[in-house]
Amino acid sequence: MPLTLQLANKTALVTGGATGIGRATALALAAAGARVAVNHLPADAAKADAVVTSIRATGTLGLAIAGSVADARDVASIVRATEVALGPIDILVNNAGVIQEKPFLETSEGDWDFVVGVDLKGVFLCCRAVLPGMVERGRGCVINVASELGYLGRAQYAPYCAAKAGVIGLTRSLAREFAPAIRVNAIAPGPIDTPMLSLEHMSAAMIEKEKDIPARRVGTPDEIAGTAVFLASDLASFYYGQVLSPNGGALMA
Ligand SMILES: NC(=O)c1ccc[n+]([C@@H]2O[C@H](COP(=O)([O-])OP(=O)(O)OC[C@H]3O[C@@H](n4cnc5c(N)ncnc54)[C@H](O)[C@@H]3O)[C@@H](O)[C@H]2O)c1
């Protein structure tokens, strides 16, 4: 039988799904037929509801669930709410993330804990909450959103780069530990036009510098969502512990 991108009858949980890459991924998974839970921070409730309205318009089920991936109790209730409403989780997309631009010598322990707490510990907590069910059912797929900066590093972004490098190591470790029943892979995007790439989080000079890559532009969230749908689908059935890099040529490896 030919392998397809179809995700009908699958349940997906996308963390940080109200905006940017998470939003686009949630919509793309729904368009491929999946039921999708959209996790979000409480402040993003209206945006998450709008994503869920669009998911339902495709004819599948969607649900918005507030909570922080950096908090183990929140993660347990996010997973429980997803499974009660939409069924056991087949696809976990660890997308939630935060970024901070700060000279290393001004980086406090609190800054470190904030960024690493969401970007790396959050992935650990969500995997730890979802993997037991996947093991029990003998199937599942985890997609971790890392970053090209996990490979490259960048001045003034040490906690972010360290966390994203950690996500790549975590991905490969889990891929080895849970294969063959469960596939764990990562995406390491280059610069993408989302709220993260805005003056709220980055200097104007840094945003301008992001376009200085072979593609001569930053990418769109949809250009990352397609990679996530591929990794979630049967087309990627031989992918284990891989880091796919839709990055406009920013890093060629
Ligand atoms: N935009 C880029 O250039 C780029 C490049 C490489 C990797 N990434 C990664 O892509 C992912 C998505 O980022 P984005 O670019 O779409 O930006 P974004 O800011 O739109 O998305 C991040 C989402 O995570 C949510 N979030 C933050 N803390 C959370 C928490 N504790 N619990 C749950 N949700 C939380 C935010 O509210 C937001 O909705 C992140 O992991 C980011 O590091 C982005």
Ligand as a Chemical Component Dictionary entry (heavy atoms), coordinates in Angstrom:
data_LIG
# 
_chem_comp.id                   LIG 
_chem_comp.type                 NON-POLYMER 
_chem_comp.pdbx_formal_charge   0 
_chem_comp.three_letter_code    LIG 
# 
loop_
_chem_comp_atom.comp_id 
_chem_comp_atom.atom_id 
_chem_comp_atom.alt_atom_id 
_chem_comp_atom.type_symbol 
_chem_comp_atom.charge 
_chem_comp_atom.model_Cartn_x 
_chem_comp_atom.model_Cartn_y 
_chem_comp_atom.model_Cartn_z 
_chem_comp_atom.pdbx_ordinal 
LIG N1  N1  N 0  10.666 32.020 14.676 1  
LIG C1  C1  C 0  11.871 31.529 14.473 2  
LIG O1  O1  O 0  12.705 32.143 13.789 3  
LIG C2  C2  C 0  12.260 30.191 15.060 4  
LIG C3  C3  C 0  13.427 29.586 14.605 5  
LIG C4  C4  C 0  13.812 28.358 15.125 6  
LIG C5  C5  C 0  13.023 27.745 16.094 7  
LIG N2  N2  N 1  11.898 28.345 16.519 8  
LIG C6  C6  C 0  11.111 27.638 17.534 9  
LIG O2  O2  O 0  9.796  27.454 17.074 10 
LIG C7  C7  C 0  8.924  27.298 18.192 11 
LIG C8  C8  C 0  7.714  28.185 17.991 12 
LIG O3  O3  O 0  8.119  29.549 18.033 13 
LIG P1  P1  P 0  7.526  30.650 17.071 14 
LIG O4  O4  O 0  8.625  31.150 16.246 15 
LIG O5  O5  O -1 6.289  30.151 16.427 16 
LIG O6  O6  O 0  7.213  31.837 18.100 17 
LIG P2  P2  P 0  5.916  32.137 18.961 18 
LIG O7  O7  O 0  6.360  33.046 20.025 19 
LIG O8  O8  O 0  4.802  32.538 18.065 20 
LIG O9  O9  O 0  5.532  30.707 19.544 21 
LIG C9  C9  C 0  5.902  30.223 20.805 22 
LIG C10 C10 C 0  4.620  29.820 21.507 23 
LIG O10 O10 O 0  4.961  29.142 22.721 24 
LIG C11 C11 C 0  4.098  29.650 23.720 25 
LIG N3  N3  N 0  4.675  29.436 25.040 26 
LIG C12 C12 C 0  5.691  30.129 25.621 27 
LIG N4  N4  N 0  5.921  29.641 26.855 28 
LIG C13 C13 C 0  5.053  28.622 27.030 29 
LIG C14 C14 C 0  4.803  27.733 28.097 30 
LIG N5  N5  N 0  5.499  27.791 29.238 31 
LIG N6  N6  N 0  3.827  26.800 27.967 32 
LIG C15 C15 C 0  3.098  26.725 26.814 33 
LIG N7  N7  N 0  3.283  27.554 25.774 34 
LIG C16 C16 C 0  4.248  28.491 25.898 35 
LIG C17 C17 C 0  3.938  31.126 23.384 36 
LIG O11 O11 O 0  2.847  31.687 24.062 37 
LIG C18 C18 C 0  3.784  31.066 21.873 38 
LIG O12 O12 O 0  2.443  30.836 21.516 39 
LIG C19 C19 C 0  9.756  27.649 19.419 40 
LIG O13 O13 O 0  10.171 26.464 20.069 41 
LIG C20 C20 C 0  10.933 28.381 18.839 42 
LIG O14 O14 O 0  12.072 28.315 19.659 43 
LIG C21 C21 C 0  11.489 29.552 16.029 44 
# 
loop_
_chem_comp_bond.comp_id 
_chem_comp_bond.atom_id_1 
_chem_comp_bond.atom_id_2 
_chem_comp_bond.value_order 
_chem_comp_bond.pdbx_ordinal 
LIG N1  C1  SING 1  
LIG C1  O1  DOUB 2  
LIG C1  C2  SING 3  
LIG C2  C3  SING 4  
LIG C2  C21 DOUB 5  
LIG C3  C4  DOUB 6  
LIG C4  C5  SING 7  
LIG C5  N2  DOUB 8  
LIG N2  C6  SING 9  
LIG N2  C21 SING 10 
LIG C6  O2  SING 11 
LIG C6  C20 SING 12 
LIG O2  C7  SING 13 
LIG C7  C8  SING 14 
LIG C7  C19 SING 15 
LIG C8  O3  SING 16 
LIG O3  P1  SING 17 
LIG P1  O4  DOUB 18 
LIG P1  O5  SING 19 
LIG P1  O6  SING 20 
LIG O6  P2  SING 21 
LIG P2  O7  DOUB 22 
LIG P2  O8  SING 23 
LIG P2  O9  SING 24 
LIG O9  C9  SING 25 
LIG C9  C10 SING 26 
LIG C10 O10 SING 27 
LIG C10 C18 SING 28 
LIG O10 C11 SING 29 
LIG C11 N3  SING 30 
LIG C11 C17 SING 31 
LIG N3  C12 SING 32 
LIG N3  C16 SING 33 
LIG C12 N4  DOUB 34 
LIG N4  C13 SING 35 
LIG C13 C14 SING 36 
LIG C13 C16 DOUB 37 
LIG C14 N5  SING 38 
LIG C14 N6  DOUB 39 
LIG N6  C15 SING 40 
LIG C15 N7  DOUB 41 
LIG N7  C16 SING 42 
LIG C17 O11 SING 43 
LIG C17 C18 SING 44 
LIG C18 O12 SING 45 
LIG C19 O13 SING 46 
LIG C19 C20 SING 47 
LIG C20 O14 SING 48 
# 
